[in-house]
């Protein structure tokens, strides 16, 4: 039923303007629109709604990855994002290289970083 429908991704934010700068300027996503509920971006053909949760005092970012990108080269992507000020996460028990890239048992290369709200995002080279 939904196999032919376009996906819409959602990410929460407490500070829409800070998130707009991050997703648009730092990550390079195309800004589409803004309304009282969300910022809308084009993420390579997928609608990404950065939903405002600024009225929620109890908002806590999820302790796991909520959004990720498939990239052709993890190392060059990590280096480029690092040059834009992004710090990559380190997780205890995971053998990550000097750039923070972990090699999965299936040979995917994954690195994680956070947006301004602490949401965990990732890049993956398969």
C-alpha positions in Angstrom: 0.0 0.0 0.0 2.7 2.5 0.9 5.4 0.9 -1.1 4.8 3.4 -3.9 4.3 6.5 -1.7 6.9 9.1 -1.1 8.6 9.0 2.3 8.5 12.1 4.6 11.1 12.2 7.4 10.7 14.1 10.7 13.3 15.4 13.1 12.3 17.4 16.3 13.8 20.7 17.2 13.6 23.1 20.1 15.1 26.0 18.1 13.9 26.1 14.5 16.2 29.0 13.5 19.3 27.2 14.8 18.2 24.0 13.0 17.6 25.9 9.8 21.1 27.2 9.8 22.5 23.7 10.5 20.5 21.7 8.0 20.7 24.4 5.3 24.1 25.9 5.7 26.2 23.2 7.4 24.6 20.1 5.8 23.7 21.8 2.5 20.0 20.7 2.3 17.7 22.7 0.1 15.3 24.8 2.3 11.7 24.7 0.9 9.5 26.5 3.4 8.6 27.2 7.0 5.3 27.3 8.9 4.5 27.5 12.6 4.9 23.7 12.9 8.0 22.8 10.9 10.9 23.7 8.6 10.7 21.8 5.3 13.8 20.7 3.4 14.4 18.7 0.2 16.8 15.9 1.2 17.7 14.6 -2.2 14.1 14.0 -3.1 12.8 13.2 0.4 10.8 15.7 2.3 12.4 16.4 5.6 10.3 18.2 8.2 12.2 19.7 11.1 9.3 19.8 13.5 9.1 22.4 16.3 8.9 21.0 19.8 9.8 24.3 21.4 6.6 24.2 23.4 7.6 20.9 25.0 9.5 21.2 28.3 10.0 17.5 28.4 11.7 17.0 25.0 14.7 14.7 25.1 16.6 13.6 22.0 16.4 9.9 21.2 19.5 7.9 22.4 19.9 6.3 18.9 20.2 7.4 15.3 17.1 9.0 13.9 18.3 10.1 10.5 21.1 9.1 8.2 22.6 9.5 4.7 24.1 7.0 2.4 27.3 8.5 1.1 29.8 7.2 -1.5 32.9 7.9 0.6 32.6 8.0 4.4 36.1 9.3 5.0 35.8 12.3 2.6 32.3 13.1 4.0 33.5 13.0 7.6 36.5 15.3 6.7 34.2 17.8 4.8 31.7 17.9 7.7 34.5 18.2 10.2 35.8 21.3 8.3 32.3 22.8 8.8 32.6 22.4 12.6 30.8 19.1 13.1 32.3 16.8 15.8 31.8 13.1 15.3 30.6 10.9 18.2 32.6 8.2 19.9 30.8 5.3 21.4 32.4 3.0 24.1 33.0 -0.5 22.9 32.9 0.4 19.2 36.2 0.3 17.4 36.1 3.6 15.5 39.1 4.9 13.5 40.8 8.3 14.1 38.0 10.0 12.2 35.2 8.3 14.2 34.3 5.9 11.5 33.1 2.4 12.6 33.3 -0.6 10.2 30.3 -2.9 10.7 30.5 -6.7 10.4 29.0 -6.3 7.0 31.7 -3.8 5.9 29.6 -0.7 6.0 31.4 2.3 7.3 29.4 4.5 9.7 30.0 7.7 11.5 27.6 9.6 13.8 27.2 13.3 14.7 24.6 15.4 16.4 22.4 18.3 15.3 22.0 21.4 17.5 19.2 19.6 19.5 21.3 16.6 20.2 19.5 14.3 17.7 21.9 11.6 16.5 22.5 11.6 12.7 24.7 9.4 10.7 26.5 8.9 7.4 27.0 5.4 6.0 29.2 4.1 3.1 28.0 0.7 1.9 
